[in-house]
Amino acid sequence: MRYFIIELDAAVEAHLDWTRRVMRCAVLQASPGDDVLSSQAHQLCRFGHWIGLQRPRFEKLSVLKTRQLEAAHQAMHDAIRALCTNILDGKPGGGADLEVFEQSQSELIGLLAWFKTQFLAEAMCNDPLTGLPLRYGIEDEFIQAQKAVRREQTQLYVAMIDVDHFKDVNDQYGHAVGDKALQHLTRSLSNALRPNEPLFRFGGEEFLLMMQCPSPEAATIAAKRIVEQVRNSPMPLDHFAEPIRMTITLGLTLVQNGELLDEVVERADRALYAGKNSGRDRFVMLNG
């Protein structure tokens, strides 16, 4: 996310450079360049190109505001093209075009400020190493999941997941490899999950998972699949080293009607430690 914000600032700076060229056209009657005068100028400028590439990330926050951003950007380019064309033809610039430019630029700056605030807020809620959401949003997700299972007449399960003997990985390979191992583990876990199963980094090498299942049997099958996915997905190192093999212990519990998240997590934690005490690399289900 940090690099994305840097790219956003760089794209905005590129647009400020574009406005300087426009100013030289207005004052010195010098051509601002074919890219400014093109009917596709809003797509040719660096800012427009970058926005096009990053559209999915913007739309994830707000489809409406993304469309407004693109519309303001194009309106600004269209107005400037009209102004510069008149100036280069020896005609005065149109007051209406100038007004459109000023309004659209103001709207663009306001929308960019909104998006930057949202991106920064999102960065604070997501783990920079794994990309997973952190525990700050778990309460809201838990409430939404409870509503979903009531609506769909299924069951909600919460799982606490801990990497077995992860300290050994850090001690043997160093923390840089340990970080890569956590990233690899996150991918392995995600590959075993369905889209409606949110996964959080709960802290250290511990993760929290919410699953919607039609029955206890389906929940145990899902838990077994997750444990096996990690066990069967070692992290490759270089050609001369054995891959790092990791396993997890998973504590699973059924969420009862009206239960608070803290109660559920405490019970899932007890299931997790029961799994660790019985040999690790397994799952244990504990219901209230």
N, C-alpha and C positions, 0 to 999 in steps of 0.2 A: 504493500500500500504506500510505503514511503516513496518508492520510485514512481508510483503513479501520480502522487501529488507533485513530485518534481517535474514530471512530464507535463502535467496540467499547467504549472507555472511557466514552463518553457514555451508551451503553445500560446499562452496569453502574451508572453513577452514577444513572440514572433508577430502577433497581431498588432502590438504596439509599434513594432518596426514598420509594419504595413501602414499604419496611420501616419507615420512620419513621412513616408513616401507620398501619401496623399496630400499632406501639408505642403510639401515641396511643389507639387503640381499646382495647388491653389495660389501659392505665393510667386513661384518662379515660372509657372506655365511649362514645367518640365514633365514629360510623360512618366507616370508612376509605374509603368511596365505593362507588358501584355497580359500578365496574370491578373492585374487589377481591372483591366479594361475588358477582359473576356466575359462572356455571358455565363460562364461556369466558374467565375472567380471564387465563389464561396466554396467550391470543391477543390480548387487549385492551391489555395493558400495553405500554409502548414497547419494552421489552427483547424481549418475545415477538414483537412485530410485526417488529422488526429482524432477529431470528434467522430468522423465516420468509422474509424477503426475501433474506437472505444464505445460505440453506441450501446452495445449490450450492458456495459457496466453502468452507463448513465440511466438506461431504461430500467435497470433493476431497482433504482431508487425512485424514479418517476417517469413513466412513459409520456405523460402530458408535458411535464417540464422539459423533457428531452426534445419533444417536438417544438415547444416554444423557443428553446435555445437555438435549434437549427433554423427556425423561421426568422428569428431576430437576426441571426448571423447572415442569412441570405438577403434579408431586407436591407441590412446595412451595406452589403456589397452592391446591391442593385442601385441604391441611392448614390453611393460614391461613384459608381461607374457613370451614372447620368451626369453628376456634377463635373467629373473630370473630363468627360467627352465634350461638354459645353465649353469648359475653360480652354481645352486644347483647340477648339474650333473658333476661339476668340469671342465667345458669347459669355454673358454673365451666368453664374450658376443659379439654378432655380431655388427659390426659397422653400418650396414644398419638399424638394429633394433633401435640402439641408435639415429640415425639420424631421423628416423620416429617419435620416442618418442619426441625428441626436437622440431621438426616441428609441430607436432600435439598439443603438450602442448602450444607452442607459439600461435597457431591458436585459441585454446580453450580460453586462457587468453584474447586474443584480442576480441573474440566474446562475452565473458562474460562482458567485459568492455563496449562494444557497447550496449548490452541489459540493463545493469544497468543504463547507461545514458538515454536510452529511457524510462525505467520504472520510473526514477526520474522525467523526463520531463512530463510524463503522470500524475504523482502524483500532479504536480504543476497545471495541467489543470483540474483536477477533484476535486470535493468537497469531502473531507474526511468523512463528516457526511453522506451524502445521496448517494455518489458514482456517482452522476450525473456530467456531464461536466459543467464547469463554463463558464462564458460569453466570455472567451478569444478565443474560437473556433467558436463563433456564426457566424462571418462574412463569414468564409470559408464555413460553413454548409449552410448558406443562399444562397451563390452563387451557390453551388452544387444543392440545392433544386430548385432554379430558372431554372437551366439547365434541371433538371429532368422533371419539369412540362411542359417546352417548348417541350421537346422530346416526352413526353407521352400525350401531349395535355390535361392536367388537370389544376387545379388551386392551387395556393399556398396561404395558410392562416397562419397568425401568431397570436398566442394567448398569452396574458399576464394573468397570474394566480396569485391570491393573497389569502392567507388563511384568512378567516374571523375571526376577534377578536383573533388572535393568542396570543397577549399579555396576554389575560386572562388565557390561558393555562399555560404560564410561571409563572404568578403571583399566580395561585392557586396551581399548582403542583410542581413548581420549574423547573429550566433550564434542569436538567437531564431528567425529564419526557418530557419536551418540545422537547429535541433533539430526543427522541424516537418517539414522535408524528410526527416530521418532517420525520423521516425514514419511519414510517407507512404510512404517506401521500404520500411519494414518491412511495411506493409499490402500493398504491391504484391508483395513477395516471398512473403508468406504466401498470397496469392491464387493463386499459381502452384504451391503445394506441396500434397502429399497429407498426410493426417493422420499417417502414419508417417514423415514426413521432418522430424526436429527441426532447428530453426534456432537458432543461438546468436549473440549479439553478441560477437565475438572481441576487439574493441577499436577505439575510434575509429569509422571508417566501414568497418570490416572485419567480415565475418560468416563463420561456418562452418556448413556444411550437410551432413547425412548423408542419403543416398538409397539405397533398396533397389530394385534394378532387375533384371530377368531377363536382360539382355544388354547389351553395350556400345552397341548400336544404340539400345536404350531409354534408356540413360543420356544419350547425345548428344541425343536428342529432348527429354528433360526439361531438359537444360542450355540448349538453344536456346529452349525455351518460357520459362524463367526470364528469360533475357537480353531476350527480346522483350517480356515482360510489363512489365519496368521501363522499357524504351525507349518503350513505347506508353502509359505511365501518367504523364503530366506532372502536377506538383502545381499546382493552380490557386491564383492569388493573388487580388487584388481585381479589380474589373471593368476597371480601367484599366491592368493590367499583364499582360505575357505570362506564361503558366504556366512554372514551372521544369521544365526537361526534364533528366532524369538518365539516365545509362547506367551499366552495371556491367561489370566484367571478371570472368570466372569461371574459376578453375583447378580442373580435375576430375581425380581419380585413383581407380583401382580398388584396394580394400584386399585385399592378399594374405593367405592363411591365416597366422595367428600373428604378423602385424605389430603393432607398437606404434603408438599414436596419434601420437607424436612423429615417427616415420618417415613416416607417411602425410601429416601436416600439412606436413612439410618438402617432400615431393614435390608436394603440391597448391599450395604456395607457389611452387614453381618453374614450375608450369603457369600460375599466375596472372601471374607476371612475364613469362612468354613472351607471354601475351595482351596485356599492357600494351605490351610492346616492339613488337608487331606491329600496333598501332593502337587498342587498347581496344574497348569495346562489343562484346565477343565472348567465346566460351569456348574454352579449350584443354584437351584431355585428354592427360595424361601418365601412362603406366603404368610400374611398376617392372620 
